[in-house]
Amino acid sequence: MPQLNPAPWFFILLLSWITMLLIFKTKVLYSQTPNNTTPKPLVHHIAPWNWPWA
């Protein structure tokens, strides 16, 4: 039964995982966000509602 012999496909699986991890790791680490976000100051505007019928 050739399915029980891990030699042919395990090396290909391991090599492809290592290749993908190296490629994607460098792509993810060198990617930057398109814009730097700055936190907005918290401003609380508390104003009463002016109901036209009240």
Backbone as XML, in Angstrom:
<?xml version="1.0"?>
<chain id="A" units="angstrom">
  <residue number="1" name="MET">
    <atom name="N" x="0.837" y="-1.179" z="0.000"/>
    <atom name="CA" x="0.000" y="0.000" z="0.000"/>
    <atom name="C" x="0.886" y="1.248" z="0.000"/>
  </residue>
  <residue number="2" name="PRO">
    <atom name="N" x="0.911" y="2.006" z="-1.062"/>
    <atom name="CA" x="1.809" y="3.163" z="-1.140"/>
    <atom name="C" x="1.359" y="4.333" z="-0.260"/>
  </residue>
  <residue number="3" name="GLN">
    <atom name="N" x="0.113" y="4.324" z="0.200"/>
    <atom name="CA" x="-0.351" y="5.435" z="1.027"/>
    <atom name="C" x="0.336" y="5.445" z="2.400"/>
  </residue>
  <residue number="4" name="LEU">
    <atom name="N" x="0.819" y="4.300" z="2.842"/>
    <atom name="CA" x="1.432" y="4.217" z="4.158"/>
    <atom name="C" x="2.897" y="4.617" z="4.142"/>
  </residue>
  <residue number="5" name="ASN">
    <atom name="N" x="3.475" y="4.791" z="2.990"/>
    <atom name="CA" x="4.866" y="5.186" z="2.890"/>
    <atom name="C" x="4.944" y="6.714" z="2.896"/>
  </residue>
  <residue number="6" name="PRO">
    <atom name="N" x="5.406" y="7.344" z="3.981"/>
    <atom name="CA" x="5.411" y="8.803" z="4.053"/>
    <atom name="C" x="6.584" y="9.466" z="3.331"/>
  </residue>
  <residue number="7" name="ALA">
    <atom name="N" x="7.511" y="8.690" z="2.820"/>
    <atom name="CA" x="8.715" y="9.275" z="2.241"/>
    <atom name="C" x="8.433" y="10.180" z="1.040"/>
  </residue>
  <residue number="8" name="PRO">
    <atom name="N" x="7.621" y="9.829" z="0.067"/>
    <atom name="CA" x="7.497" y="10.711" z="-1.095"/>
    <atom name="C" x="6.724" y="11.994" z="-0.808"/>
  </residue>
  <residue number="9" name="TRP">
    <atom name="N" x="5.663" y="11.932" z="-0.052"/>
    <atom name="CA" x="4.824" y="13.115" z="0.083"/>
    <atom name="C" x="5.155" y="13.943" z="1.302"/>
  </residue>
  <residue number="10" name="PHE">
    <atom name="N" x="5.782" y="13.357" z="2.331"/>
    <atom name="CA" x="6.088" y="14.129" z="3.530"/>
    <atom name="C" x="7.169" y="15.161" z="3.267"/>
  </residue>
  <residue number="11" name="PHE">
    <atom name="N" x="8.150" y="14.813" z="2.475"/>
    <atom name="CA" x="9.202" y="15.767" z="2.135"/>
    <atom name="C" x="8.642" y="16.921" z="1.309"/>
  </residue>
  <residue number="12" name="ILE">
    <atom name="N" x="7.743" y="16.639" z="0.400"/>
    <atom name="CA" x="7.127" y="17.690" z="-0.412"/>
    <atom name="C" x="6.261" y="18.584" z="0.464"/>
  </residue>
  <residue number="13" name="LEU">
    <atom name="N" x="5.516" y="17.989" z="1.381"/>
    <atom name="CA" x="4.695" y="18.769" z="2.297"/>
    <atom name="C" x="5.557" y="19.667" z="3.179"/>
  </residue>
  <residue number="14" name="LEU">
    <atom name="N" x="6.604" y="19.119" z="3.733"/>
    <atom name="CA" x="7.491" y="19.885" z="4.596"/>
    <atom name="C" x="8.190" y="20.999" z="3.834"/>
  </residue>
  <residue number="15" name="LEU">
    <atom name="N" x="8.646" y="20.724" z="2.659"/>
    <atom name="CA" x="9.322" y="21.732" z="1.844"/>
    <atom name="C" x="8.367" y="22.846" z="1.429"/>
  </residue>
  <residue number="16" name="SER">
    <atom name="N" x="7.151" y="22.496" z="1.085"/>
    <atom name="CA" x="6.195" y="23.526" z="0.686"/>
    <atom name="C" x="5.796" y="24.394" z="1.884"/>
  </residue>
  <residue number="17" name="TRP">
    <atom name="N" x="5.643" y="23.814" z="3.074"/>
    <atom name="CA" x="5.320" y="24.609" z="4.262"/>
    <atom name="C" x="6.454" y="25.559" z="4.606"/>
  </residue>
  <residue number="18" name="ILE">
    <atom name="N" x="7.670" y="25.088" z="4.545"/>
    <atom name="CA" x="8.818" y="25.955" z="4.847"/>
    <atom name="C" x="8.900" y="27.090" z="3.840"/>
  </residue>
  <residue number="19" name="THR">
    <atom name="N" x="8.670" y="26.781" z="2.573"/>
    <atom name="CA" x="8.708" y="27.816" z="1.542"/>
    <atom name="C" x="7.606" y="28.838" z="1.754"/>
  </residue>
  <residue number="20" name="MET">
    <atom name="N" x="6.413" y="28.377" z="2.024"/>
    <atom name="CA" x="5.300" y="29.299" z="2.237"/>
    <atom name="C" x="5.521" y="30.160" z="3.478"/>
  </residue>
  <residue number="21" name="LEU">
    <atom name="N" x="6.023" y="29.552" z="4.545"/>
    <atom name="CA" x="6.264" y="30.329" z="5.757"/>
    <atom name="C" x="7.332" y="31.388" z="5.547"/>
  </residue>
  <residue number="22" name="LEU">
    <atom name="N" x="8.348" y="31.063" z="4.798"/>
    <atom name="CA" x="9.397" y="32.056" z="4.544"/>
    <atom name="C" x="8.891" y="33.188" z="3.659"/>
  </residue>
  <residue number="23" name="ILE">
    <atom name="N" x="8.112" y="32.850" z="2.650"/>
    <atom name="CA" x="7.606" y="33.881" z="1.738"/>
    <atom name="C" x="6.587" y="34.754" z="2.445"/>
  </residue>
  <residue number="24" name="PHE">
    <atom name="N" x="5.619" y="34.153" z="3.106"/>
    <atom name="CA" x="4.558" y="34.943" z="3.723"/>
    <atom name="C" x="5.053" y="35.696" z="4.947"/>
  </residue>
  <residue number="25" name="LYS">
    <atom name="N" x="6.028" y="35.140" z="5.650"/>
    <atom name="CA" x="6.551" y="35.831" z="6.820"/>
    <atom name="C" x="7.219" y="37.131" z="6.397"/>
  </residue>
  <residue number="26" name="THR">
    <atom name="N" x="8.011" y="37.092" z="5.360"/>
    <atom name="CA" x="8.675" y="38.311" z="4.913"/>
    <atom name="C" x="7.675" y="39.301" z="4.333"/>
  </residue>
  <residue number="27" name="LYS">
    <atom name="N" x="6.656" y="38.812" z="3.645"/>
    <atom name="CA" x="5.643" y="39.718" z="3.103"/>
    <atom name="C" x="4.859" y="40.404" z="4.217"/>
  </residue>
  <residue number="28" name="VAL">
    <atom name="N" x="4.505" y="39.653" z="5.245"/>
    <atom name="CA" x="3.720" y="40.223" z="6.330"/>
    <atom name="C" x="4.559" y="41.177" z="7.169"/>
  </residue>
  <residue number="29" name="LEU">
    <atom name="N" x="5.805" y="40.821" z="7.419"/>
    <atom name="CA" x="6.644" y="41.673" z="8.253"/>
    <atom name="C" x="6.999" y="42.980" z="7.564"/>
  </residue>
  <residue number="30" name="TYR">
    <atom name="N" x="7.147" y="42.973" z="6.251"/>
    <atom name="CA" x="7.522" y="44.194" z="5.543"/>
    <atom name="C" x="6.325" y="44.986" z="5.044"/>
  </residue>
  <residue number="31" name="SER">
    <atom name="N" x="5.134" y="44.511" z="5.271"/>
    <atom name="CA" x="3.967" y="45.272" z="4.840"/>
    <atom name="C" x="3.684" y="46.372" z="5.849"/>
  </residue>
  <residue number="32" name="GLN">
    <atom name="N" x="3.160" y="47.467" z="5.350"/>
    <atom name="CA" x="2.850" y="48.603" z="6.208"/>
    <atom name="C" x="1.398" y="48.975" z="6.015"/>
  </residue>
  <residue number="33" name="THR">
    <atom name="N" x="0.867" y="49.636" z="7.010"/>
    <atom name="CA" x="-0.510" y="50.094" z="6.883"/>
    <atom name="C" x="-0.545" y="51.294" z="5.946"/>
  </residue>
  <residue number="34" name="PRO">
    <atom name="N" x="-1.622" y="51.488" z="5.213"/>
    <atom name="CA" x="-1.678" y="52.592" z="4.257"/>
    <atom name="C" x="-1.633" y="53.964" z="4.912"/>
  </residue>
  <residue number="35" name="ASN">
    <atom name="N" x="-2.179" y="54.090" z="6.089"/>
    <atom name="CA" x="-2.131" y="55.378" z="6.775"/>
    <atom name="C" x="-1.977" y="55.143" z="8.271"/>
  </residue>
  <residue number="36" name="ASN">
    <atom name="N" x="-1.293" y="56.037" z="8.901"/>
    <atom name="CA" x="-1.114" y="55.940" z="10.342"/>
    <atom name="C" x="-2.318" y="56.579" z="11.027"/>
  </residue>
  <residue number="37" name="THR">
    <atom name="N" x="-2.916" y="55.846" z="11.895"/>
    <atom name="CA" x="-4.082" y="56.370" z="12.582"/>
    <atom name="C" x="-3.629" y="57.130" z="13.820"/>
  </residue>
  <residue number="38" name="THR">
    <atom name="N" x="-4.265" y="58.238" z="14.050"/>
    <atom name="CA" x="-3.986" y="59.014" z="15.256"/>
    <atom name="C" x="-5.241" y="59.001" z="16.110"/>
  </residue>
  <residue number="39" name="PRO">
    <atom name="N" x="-5.084" y="58.810" z="17.388"/>
    <atom name="CA" x="-6.275" y="58.784" z="18.243"/>
    <atom name="C" x="-6.895" y="60.176" z="18.343"/>
  </residue>
  <residue number="40" name="LYS">
    <atom name="N" x="-8.198" y="60.219" z="18.230"/>
    <atom name="CA" x="-8.913" y="61.480" z="18.351"/>
    <atom name="C" x="-9.166" y="61.780" z="19.825"/>
  </residue>
  <residue number="41" name="PRO">
    <atom name="N" x="-9.108" y="63.035" z="20.192"/>
    <atom name="CA" x="-9.386" y="63.356" z="21.597"/>
    <atom name="C" x="-10.870" y="63.124" z="21.910"/>
  </residue>
  <residue number="42" name="LEU">
    <atom name="N" x="-11.109" y="62.672" z="23.110"/>
    <atom name="CA" x="-12.472" y="62.400" z="23.521"/>
    <atom name="C" x="-13.138" y="63.714" z="23.947"/>
  </residue>
  <residue number="43" name="VAL">
    <atom name="N" x="-14.155" y="64.104" z="23.228"/>
    <atom name="CA" x="-14.885" y="65.322" z="23.538"/>
    <atom name="C" x="-16.328" y="64.929" z="23.783"/>
  </residue>
  <residue number="44" name="HIS">
    <atom name="N" x="-16.818" y="65.266" z="24.939"/>
    <atom name="CA" x="-18.183" y="64.935" z="25.290"/>
    <atom name="C" x="-19.043" y="66.186" z="25.160"/>
  </residue>
  <residue number="45" name="HIS">
    <atom name="N" x="-19.916" y="66.172" z="24.191"/>
    <atom name="CA" x="-20.853" y="67.274" z="24.018"/>
    <atom name="C" x="-22.191" y="66.861" z="24.609"/>
  </residue>
  <residue number="46" name="ILE">
    <atom name="N" x="-22.517" y="67.453" z="25.713"/>
    <atom name="CA" x="-23.801" y="67.156" z="26.337"/>
    <atom name="C" x="-24.681" y="68.385" z="26.143"/>
  </residue>
  <residue number="47" name="ALA">
    <atom name="N" x="-25.652" y="68.217" z="25.288"/>
    <atom name="CA" x="-26.567" y="69.321" z="25.006"/>
    <atom name="C" x="-27.989" y="68.802" z="25.154"/>
  </residue>
  <residue number="48" name="PRO">
    <atom name="N" x="-28.878" y="69.627" z="25.716"/>
    <atom name="CA" x="-30.255" y="69.168" z="25.841"/>
    <atom name="C" x="-30.941" y="69.137" z="24.466"/>
  </residue>
  <residue number="49" name="TRP">
    <atom name="N" x="-31.894" y="68.237" z="24.352"/>
    <atom name="CA" x="-32.644" y="68.151" z="23.122"/>
    <atom name="C" x="-33.707" y="69.237" z="23.123"/>
  </residue>
  <residue number="50" name="ASN">
    <atom name="N" x="-33.790" y="69.932" z="22.048"/>
    <atom name="CA" x="-34.826" y="70.952" z="21.899"/>
    <atom name="C" x="-35.960" y="70.347" z="21.085"/>
  </residue>
  <residue number="51" name="TRP">
    <atom name="N" x="-36.962" y="69.817" z="21.782"/>
    <atom name="CA" x="-38.094" y="69.223" z="21.104"/>
    <atom name="C" x="-39.038" y="70.332" z="20.621"/>
  </residue>
  <residue number="52" name="PRO">
    <atom name="N" x="-39.440" y="70.305" z="19.363"/>
    <atom name="CA" x="-40.290" y="71.363" z="18.860"/>
    <atom name="C" x="-41.700" y="71.325" z="19.450"/>
  </residue>
  <residue number="53" name="TRP">
    <atom name="N" x="-42.143" y="70.196" z="19.972"/>
    <atom name="CA" x="-43.515" y="70.093" z="20.481"/>
    <atom name="C" x="-43.586" y="70.202" z="21.998"/>
  </residue>
  <residue number="54" name="ALA">
    <atom name="N" x="-42.463" y="70.394" z="22.655"/>
    <atom name="CA" x="-42.482" y="70.440" z="24.118"/>
    <atom name="C" x="-42.515" y="71.854" z="24.645"/>
  </residue>
</chain>
